[in-house]
Amino acid sequence: MAPTGVPPLGSRRWLVYARSSTIAAQPSSIDGGLAYLRNEVMPNLPELEGWVGLSLMVDRSTGRCIATTAWESEDALHASSRRVQPLREGLAQALHGPVEKVEEWEVAVMHRDHLAGANACTRCTWVQVDPSGIDQAIDTFKSQLMPEFEKLEGFRSASLFVDRATGRGVGSTVWASREELDSSREHADRIRSMATRVTGARILDVAEFRLGFAHLRVPEMV
């Protein structure tokens, strides 16, 4: 069932937006941060108009955590900024680390092949393209990358977030477990190399995480 205030999936076509907050946590504080997210942050979000989900990716070895909220319109994203800020600051305090960056995105692609599951892990790739090439990058992700990912054991979902003004983007794939994430790495490297040749994208960063909390109710967008 969708959270309170969120229209049923498929009830209408959204242009969904997201806000991601990167926090440099103390690794020993990650479990406390997850508890804070569930008990303090999550209960306050459904009352915000246009909210459609929350996720938290964690790297227990480095402490890098990325919390993402999704919103059913750009207006809802911007309107939530003031209300969300104290929740973000509280999460950072629970994780015992600073907020390093806050970024806003258009959700260009969201595709779920299977439910993530309790042991899900994710790989994120941040890229830079010429802003005029964003639509080509989106089309390449849909038509060439996703079919390749779907062939791999343990693939669960894929998404692409973009900033049309700057040409930045981040593509994410979710895998059933650490084992499937590891076994997909070589093939994912080949897919990434192919995509950069086609789109002229520059790879900014690649990182892997445990999907610590997943409650994004973004509809299928392909």
Secondary structure, DSSP 4 states (H G I P E B T S, - for coil): -PPTTPPPTTSS----EEEEEEEE--GGGHHHHHHHIIIIIGGGSTTSTTEEEEEEEE-TTT-EEEEEEEESSHHHHHHTHHHHHHHHHHHHHHHTS-EEEEEEEEEEEEEESS---TT-EEEEEEEE--GGGHHHHHHHIIIIIHHHHHTSTTEEEEEEEEETTTTEEEEEEEESSHHHHHHHHHHHHHHHHHHHHHH--EEEEEEEEEEEEEEE-PPPB-
